[in-house]
Amino acid sequence: MLNSNSMFVKKHSFKIFVLVALALGSCNDLDLNPLDQISSATFWKTKGDFDKALTANYAYMQSDIWAVELPVWNCLTDDGFAQHNSGSAKEIISGSISPSTTGYVSGVYSESYKAIARVNIFLQQLNAYQNSDISDADRKLYEAEVRFLRGFYYFQLYSAYGDVPLVLEPLTLETQKQPKVAADKILAQILEDLDFAIANLNTAAYAQNGGHAAASSAQALKARVLIFSAYGNTGTPDLAVLQQVKDLAASVREKYSLSPKFEDIFRDAGQKGNPEIIFSANFLAPNNTRPWDMYYGDWLVASPLQNFVDAFECTDGLPYGVSPLTDKKEPFKNRDPRLAKTVFVDHPDFGGGKIHTPSNSRPTGYGVMKFLVPENIPYGFSTLSQQNAVTLRLGEVLLMFAEAQNEIAGPDESVYAAMKELRARVGMPPFPAGLSKAQMRERIRHERRIELAFEGLRYYDLKRWHIAAEVLNNVKDSFVPYKFEEKFYKWPLPQPEIDKSGGVLVQNKDY
């Protein structure tokens, strides 16, 4: 069960976010505070104010781009189609990416810096605060929590754009125009923030921390950062960096276990105290919800493509179409159980009469089942979906461990064991013995696509492996022609940011 701190974080985060937003400020919001809102002069007076501001910082993880729209990120890949063009997905996949592109191309930049601004103001006020109601231990814990969040946001910037401004203090009229710094400096700051978080966050697993990041949350995030950076600009990994990934993943594994039921990770009733969840953005009805069920069960904001559905193996571990268990008349029969837990055909059907007929069209014939809750049927505008957005979980950690160890030492016993553990959760057989390093590499990459489907990670995987052009330019079953160019490995900086800087901020190469 959630403790009182967790209930506070979930239930009050949105209200506190609204009240505290102006007190925390923004790098773009330099106007005077209105008289009917909290200002810095009347805030930051007690430990309670810092508790509220910390909750407001966590609330930024609820932003659609990091939460309810995670499945849309897979529509930038070979997995799905975004019929409503959420995040400007159609422009991105068709190669119409420019400094004026909206959606995620500009949104990652603006949303990340807004959140970073709140962190920086929090840290400034914490450093200036001298009252005795905040102990040294409290001070370190506060700092660790918001630096974990800052590390997350700078990683979004690093992975999307490369070179970006490094802002570690609140901006003023005199300092608001910031130049880019090299991507390796951004990476160094991310790792510095996460190392501080690892050293100072609570050491109990996330489920015992009442909605607050744990040291293991920071370790898992650091592993994700490092495994992305390890492949550089070529797709050939740095084995020394992967050794760090392996060690971090091994440490995190000790505190978590796989959810007995795969679907429990993503459904509200199964998320409370779930042993697999390492960090999540938390919601609680009726005041703090997002339209998970309406978006994916009724509107079909993300529609799985046929090639993605065909990628799921049969229950004997052989590819669909190759396995003797293949049944073309009943294509979901004898398939990896994760298929039916990830994808629905035409409409979601949970059994026992729990059926919803979507109001929108089904362009591919499929919808995303993974994040839907049967208790919320029928899905519509009034549906109060309080599913948490899972940011980090053990399934990904096992995959990172296996990938890193396979690159370092080949498919040894520990690689097989990690993948056996993950697949056994859904009753899938272990990988066949005798795989080469290259064969195991492809197996692990395929397993990531299946296990982490529509959790927003595949676009980054294709980029870090440097196979985005190879994969995306061969997608033939979507409704928009795909075009991925080499320059798209780094997105352009938003043109309005370039314009506001007066020439201080320089556009990325090739845009």
N, C-alpha and C positions, 0 to 999 in steps of 0.2 A: 504494500500500500504506500501511497505518497505521504510524506510527512508534511508538517505545516509549512515549512519553507518552500517545498515543491508546490503546494497549493497556492502560496503567495505568488511565486514566480509565474505560474500558469494563469491564475485568475486575474491578477492585477496588472500584468505587464502592459496590456494595451492602454489601460487608463493612465498608468504612471508614465508611459511613453508620451502620451499626448500632453500631460501636464508638465513634464520635465524637458520636453524637446527644446524649448527656447532657452531654458536655463543651461542646457548643455551646449547649445549653439551649433553652428555649422560653418564650414569654410566658405560657403556661398551666401550665408545669411548674415549680413553685417548691419541690418537695420536695428534701431532701438527697440527694446522689448515693449509691447503694448502694456498699458496700465492694468489690464485685466488678466495678465499672464504672470507666471512665476519668473522672476529675474534672478541673475546671479547675486545681486545685492541682498536678496531675502532668502536665498537658498544656501546650501552648503554650510549650515549652522550646527548640525548635529549628525551623529552617526546614522540616524534614521534617514537623513537626506541622502547620504551616500548609499544606503541600502536601496532607496527608491531610484537613484540614478544608475546604480548597477543593474537593477531590473530593466530600466529603460535601455541600457546598452544591450542586454540580452534580447530585448524586444526587436532589435534591428535584424536579428537572425530570422524573424518571422516575415521579412520582406518577401514578396512573391517570388522574386528571382532566385532566392535561396531555399524556398519552402514549397508552396503549392505548385509552382511552375517547374519544379525539378524534372518531371516527366517530359516537359516540352524540350528540354535540352537534348533529349534523345531524338527529337525530330530534326536536329541539325546533323544527324548521322544516318546510317543505313537502317535504323530501327523503326522509324515512324514518320508520319506525315501530320503536320499541323494545319488542319483545314481552315482555322480562323486566323492563321498567320501570327500567332502569339510570339512575342519576342522578335518579330520580323524574320521568322524562320525561313520563309520562302525566299526572301532576298539573300539570306546568308547561304542557303544551300545552292542557289542558282548562281552564286558568284557576284551578286550585285552589292558588294561590300565596299563602302567608301566612308570618308570622314563624316558624311552627313547621314549615314544609315542610323536609324533609330533602333528600338528594341534592345536586344542584349548587347549589341555592339557599342551603344552609348550607355546603356543602363548599368553594366558591370562597373564602368568607370564612375558614374555619378553616385550610384548607391554605395559603392565601397568607400568613397571619400567622405560621404555624409556620415557613415558609421565611424570611420577613422577619426573624424573631427570630434565626435562625441567621446570617443576613448581618450583623445588627447586632452580635452577639457577636463574630463574626469581625473586624469593623472595630474594635471596642473593643480586642480583644486585639492586633491589628496595630498600633494606635496606641500601645499601651503597651509593645510589644516593642522592646528596645534592643540585642539581640545583633547582632554585625557580619555574621552569616551571611545576613542579608537586606539587600540593597543598596537604595539609593533607587529604582533602576529596578524591582527586584522588588516593592518596596512599592507603587509606583504601579500595576503590573500586577495584583497581587493585588486591590487596591482596585477597579480598573476591572472585573475579572471579576465580583466579587460585586455591585458596583453595577449592572452589566448585569442580573444575575439579579433584584436588588431592583426595578429598573425594570419587568421583566416581571411580577412579582407585583403590584406596585402598579397596573399597567395592568389586570390582571384585576379588582382591586377597584374601580378607577375606572369601568370599563366596565359592571360588574355592578350596583354600588350607588350610585355617585356620591360623596356625602359619606361619608367613613369616617375613623377615627382615623389620624393620621400619626405613626408610631412610628419613630424614627431611632436610638434607643439601647436597650440591653437594659433590660427592665422589672424593677422590684423590687416588693416588697410595698407600698411607698409610692406607686409610680407606675403600678401595673398597671391602674388604672381610667382609661381614656383617652376623652376626648370626641371627637366627630366634628369634622373641619375641612371647609371648603368644597371641592367637587370641583376647583375651579380651582387650589387649593393642592396637591392630590394630583397633578394634571397637571403643575404646575410642578416638583414633586419628581421625577416620572418623567423629565421632560426634562432636569433637572439631572443625574440619575444617568446617563442615556444620553449626555449630552454629555461627561461625564467619561470614560465608557467609550470613546466615539469617539476622544477625544484621547489615550488611554493604552493601549488594547488594541493587540495586534500588527496590523500593516497588511497582512500577507499574507492571502489568502483563507482561509476557514474550513478547507478541506481540508488546508491546510498547517499548521494550528495544533493538530493532535493532539487533537481533541475539545474544545478551548478556544474560547470565543467570540472572534471577531475584531472589529476596528473596523467592518468592513462588516456584521457581525451586528448591532451596535448601531445602525448607520445604518438597516438594514432594519426593525428593531424600532421605531425612532423614526418612520420613515415610516408604519408601521402605527398607531402611537399617534396621530400627527397626522391621518391620514386619518379616523380614528374621531372625533376631537375636532372636526374641521373642520365637521361637519354640525350641531353643537350640539343643541338640542332641537326643531328645526324641520325638519331635512332639507335646508335650504338651505346650501350650503357657503360657508365663508370662503375667498375666493380667495387671500388672502395666505398662509394656512396651507397651502393646496394647492400654492402655489408652492414652499414648503419640501419638501413631499412629492415633487414633481417633481424638485427638485434632488438630494434624497437618493437617489431611485430611479435617477437618471441616474448618480450616482457609484457606486452598488453594481453597476450593469450592467457597468461596466468590468472588474470582477474575476471575473465569472461568465459561464457560457454554459449554454444549455439542455441537459439530458441528452438525448443522441441518442434514447434509448428512454424513453418516458414512464414505463413500469412500473419501470424501474431505480431511480427515486427512492424507491420504497417497499419494494423487495425487498432483503433483506440483501446478496446477491451484487452488486447494482448500486449500493449506497450507498457503498462504500469509494472514497474519492477522487472521488465524483460531482461534476462541475463546477457543478451547479445548487444543491446544498444549501448554505445560508448559516448555518444552525444546526440542530442536532438533539440530542435526548436519546438517548444511546448505550447499547446493551445488548450483552452478549456471553455466549453459552452456555459452560459449563453453569450457572454460578452466578448469572447476572444476565439473566433472561429475563422476558417478559410474554406472556400467552396470546393474541397477535394471531390466530393461525390457528384456535385453538379457538373464540374469541369470534365471529369473523366467518365462518369456513368451516364450523364444525360446529354451534355454538349459534345462529347467526344473531341475534346481539345487536342488530344494526341491519339492518333490511329496507328497501331502497329502495321508494318508492311509485311507482305507475304514472305519475303526472303528472311525476315526476322523469325516469323512463325516456323518456317521450314528449318531454321537453324537448331531447333530443339531436337535432341536425340530421341530415339526410341528407348524403352525401358531396359533393353539389353546393352545400352551404351553405344550402339551403332547409329550412324546418321540416318535420319528420315529419308526414305527412298532407297537406301542401301540395305537396311535391316529387313530380315524376313518378317518382322512384326509390322511393317508398314501397311497401313490400311487406308487407301486413297478415298474410300467411301466414308470412313469415319476418321478423319485425320488427327483428331485429338486422342484417339484410342491408342493404348500402349505407348504413350509418350512420356517423356520426363515430366513428373508431376508439377514442376514449376511452370510449365506452359499454361495449364488451366488456372493456376494461381496468379498468373501475370496477365493473361489475355482472355477476353471473352469474345464469343462469336455472336454478332448482331446485338445482343443485349446481355447484361449481367444477370446470372441465374445462380443463386446461392443454394438452391434446393429448398424443400419444405415450403414452397410457395413464395419464397423471397425473390421476386423477379421484378426488374424495372425495364420498361420500354423507353429507350432514349427519345427525346424530342427532336434531336438533330440527326442529320444523315450519317451513314456509316460508309465513308468513301472507300475504305479498304475491306469493309465487312467485319473489321475487328475493332475492339476497344481495349483500354487498359484496365484490367481487373485489380491490379496489385494494391491499390490504395483505397479501394471502396469498402464501405462498412454496410453489412446487411441490415443492421438495426435502423439505418437512416432512410431506407426505402419508404416512400417514393422520393426521388431526388429532384430538387428544384430550388428556387430562390430562397425559400424559407428553411432549407435544410441547414442545421447547425452542425457542421462537420468539425470535430475537434481532434482529428488525427494529428499526432505530432509528426513533424518533418524530420526524419532520421538522417542525420548528417554523417555519422560515423558508426560502423557496426563491425562485429567480429568477422562476418563473412568476408568483407573487404580485406580485413587484416590477414586472414588466412591466405587469401589470394596474393596479397603483397609479399607475404613470407615465402610462398611457393615460387613466385616469379623471381624474387631476389636470389633465393638459394639455387634455383635451377640455372640462373645466369652465372652464379659464382662457381658452383661445383657440379652442375649437371643434375639429372633426375635421380637424386639419391633417395634413401629411405624416408627422410624427413619431408621431401617434396611430395612423394606418393602419399604419405600419412596425412598431410594437411589437406590434400585434395580428396582423399578417401573420407576424411571426417566431414568435409563440406557436402559431398555428394550423398553420403549415407543418411544425412538429415532428411532427404526427400526420397530415400530408397533407391538411388541410382548406384550402379556398380562402380567399383574403383577403376582407375585407368589401367589399361593392359600393361603387363610387364614388358621390359625391354625397350622402352621408348628412348630415342636419342634426345639430346638437348634441344635440337630444333623441333622435333616432334612434340616434346613436352611443352616447349614455348607456345606452340600453336594451340595445344590443348588448354593451357592455362588462360590464354587470351580468349579462347572461345568460352571457357567457363566464366570468365569475368562478364562477358556479354550476356550470358544466360542468368547468372546469379544476381547481377547488379542491374538488370534491365530496368530502364526508365527511372533510375535513381540519379540521373544527371551526370554520369561519369564517362560515358563512352566517347563523347566528343574530345575530352581531354586525353583519353587513352589513345585514340587515333593520332592525335597531335604529338604526344610524347614518344610514341613508337615510330613516328614519322612515316606513317602509312596512310595518312588521311587522303592524299590525292589518289593513291592506288585503290582504296576502298570506295571512296565517295564518288569518284568519276565513273565507277562501274555499277552504280545503282540504276536499275532499269525499271523498277516496279513502283515508282512514285508518280506523282501528278505534276511535278515540276522537274525539269532537267537539272541535274547536279553539275556543278562546276567548282572545283577546288584548285586554286593556284598556290604556288609556293609562298607567295607573300601573305596568304591568309593564316599561316602559322602564327603570325602576330597581327592582331586587329589594328586598325587605325585609331588614333586618339580622336575623340569627338571634336568636330570642327568648332562648335561653340566654345570649348575650352581653349582651343588654339587662339580663337579671336579675342577672348577675354584677357588672354595673357599678354597681348600686345607684342608678340614675337618672342616672348621668353620661353614659351613651351613650343618645342619643335616637333613637327609631325613625324611619325614613324616612316621608315624607308619604304619606297615604292607606292606611296599614297599621295 
